[in-house]
Amino acid sequence: MDVITAQEATEILRGEGMKINPETVRLGILQGQFPWGNIIMDGERVRSCWIYKEPLMRWIEERR
C-alpha cells in the first residue's frame, strides 16, 4: 500500500491542472468528497492523514 502526504497528493493533482492546496485535500477527504484517504481528527486539528496513491490515481483517471 503506497501512502502519500497531502502535499504529495496536491502536487499530483496540480500536475493534472487542479487548483488545490494541502488543506483543501484534507478537507475534501474529511467531508467525503475525495474517497482516496482517511483523516483522524483531534478536536479541531487533523491528527493523522493517510492518502492512498493507487485509488487517487484511479480517481484522476476516471475524470480525464
CYANA upper distance limits for C-alpha pairs under 8 A (distance plus 0.5 A):
  1 MET  CA     52 TYR  CA      7.72
  2 ASP  CA     52 TYR  CA      6.47
  2 ASP  CA     53 LYS  CA      6.20
  2 ASP  CA     54 GLU  CA      7.62
  3 VAL  CA     50 TRP  CA      6.71
  3 VAL  CA     51 ILE  CA      5.92
  3 VAL  CA     52 TYR  CA      5.24
  3 VAL  CA     53 LYS  CA      6.44
  4 ILE  CA      8 GLU  CA      6.56
  4 ILE  CA      9 ALA  CA      7.23
  4 ILE  CA     50 TRP  CA      7.31
  4 ILE  CA     51 ILE  CA      5.83
  4 ILE  CA     52 TYR  CA      6.83
  4 ILE  CA     53 LYS  CA      6.79
  5 THR  CA      9 ALA  CA      6.75
  5 THR  CA     49 CYS  CA      7.90
  5 THR  CA     50 TRP  CA      7.34
  5 THR  CA     51 ILE  CA      6.77
  6 ALA  CA     10 THR  CA      6.53
  6 ALA  CA     22 PRO  CA      5.55
  6 ALA  CA     23 GLU  CA      8.29
  6 ALA  CA     25 VAL  CA      6.82
  6 ALA  CA     26 ARG  CA      7.24
  6 ALA  CA     49 CYS  CA      7.96
  6 ALA  CA     50 TRP  CA      8.46
  6 ALA  CA     51 ILE  CA      7.37
  7 GLN  CA     11 GLU  CA      6.81
  7 GLN  CA     21 ASN  CA      8.04
  7 GLN  CA     22 PRO  CA      5.81
  8 GLU  CA     12 ILE  CA      6.86
  9 ALA  CA     13 LEU  CA      6.64
  9 ALA  CA     22 PRO  CA      8.16
  9 ALA  CA     25 VAL  CA      8.11
  9 ALA  CA     51 ILE  CA      7.91
  9 ALA  CA     53 LYS  CA      8.28
 10 THR  CA     14 ARG  CA      6.48
 10 THR  CA     20 ILE  CA      6.85
 10 THR  CA     21 ASN  CA      6.24
 10 THR  CA     22 PRO  CA      6.22
 10 THR  CA     25 VAL  CA      7.43
 11 GLU  CA     15 GLY  CA      6.61
 12 ILE  CA     16 GLU  CA      7.12
 13 LEU  CA     17 GLY  CA      7.10
 13 LEU  CA     18 MET  CA      5.96
 13 LEU  CA     19 LYS  CA      8.30
 13 LEU  CA     20 ILE  CA      7.82
 13 LEU  CA     60 ILE  CA      8.50
 14 ARG  CA     18 MET  CA      5.26
 14 ARG  CA     19 LYS  CA      6.48
 14 ARG  CA     20 ILE  CA      7.17
 20 ILE  CA     24 THR  CA      6.79
 20 ILE  CA     25 VAL  CA      7.67
 21 ASN  CA     25 VAL  CA      6.90
 22 PRO  CA     26 ARG  CA      6.76
 23 GLU  CA     27 LEU  CA      6.63
 24 THR  CA     28 GLY  CA      6.38
 25 VAL  CA     29 ILE  CA      6.83
 25 VAL  CA     34 PHE  CA      8.21
 26 ARG  CA     30 LEU  CA      6.64
 26 ARG  CA     39 ILE  CA      7.87
 26 ARG  CA     49 CYS  CA      7.76
 27 LEU  CA     31 GLN  CA      6.51
 28 GLY  CA     32 GLY  CA      6.62
 28 GLY  CA     33 GLN  CA      5.41
 28 GLY  CA     34 PHE  CA      5.83
 29 ILE  CA     33 GLN  CA      6.33
 29 ILE  CA     34 PHE  CA      5.22
 29 ILE  CA     35 PRO  CA      6.92
 29 ILE  CA     36 TRP  CA      7.79
 29 ILE  CA     37 GLY  CA      6.37
 29 ILE  CA     38 ASN  CA      6.93
 29 ILE  CA     39 ILE  CA      7.46
 30 LEU  CA     38 ASN  CA      7.69
 30 LEU  CA     39 ILE  CA      6.54
 35 PRO  CA     55 PRO  CA      8.41
 36 TRP  CA     51 ILE  CA      6.48
 36 TRP  CA     52 TYR  CA      6.14
 36 TRP  CA     53 LYS  CA      8.13
 36 TRP  CA     55 PRO  CA      5.89
 36 TRP  CA     56 LEU  CA      5.91
 36 TRP  CA     59 TRP  CA      8.41
 37 GLY  CA     49 CYS  CA      7.72
 37 GLY  CA     50 TRP  CA      5.86
 37 GLY  CA     51 ILE  CA      4.71
 37 GLY  CA     52 TYR  CA      6.30
 38 ASN  CA     49 CYS  CA      6.33
 38 ASN  CA     50 TRP  CA      5.76
 38 ASN  CA     51 ILE  CA      7.14
 39 ILE  CA     46 VAL  CA      7.38
 39 ILE  CA     47 ARG  CA      7.98
 39 ILE  CA     48 SER  CA      6.19
 39 ILE  CA     49 CYS  CA      5.08
 39 ILE  CA     50 TRP  CA      7.03
 40 ILE  CA     46 VAL  CA      6.63
 40 ILE  CA     47 ARG  CA      5.91
 40 ILE  CA     48 SER  CA      5.55
 40 ILE  CA     49 CYS  CA      7.00
 41 MET  CA     45 ARG  CA      6.14
 41 MET  CA     46 VAL  CA      5.05
 41 MET  CA     47 ARG  CA      5.56
 41 MET  CA     48 SER  CA      7.51
 42 ASP  CA     46 VAL  CA      6.64
 42 ASP  CA     47 ARG  CA      6.05
 51 ILE  CA     56 LEU  CA      8.22
 52 TYR  CA     56 LEU  CA      6.78
 53 LYS  CA     57 MET  CA      6.61
 54 GLU  CA     58 ARG  CA      6.78
 55 PRO  CA     59 TRP  CA      6.55
 56 LEU  CA     60 ILE  CA      6.76
 57 MET  CA     61 GLU  CA      6.64
 58 ARG  CA     62 GLU  CA      6.68
 59 TRP  CA     63 ARG  CA      7.15
 60 ILE  CA     64 ARG  CA      7.07
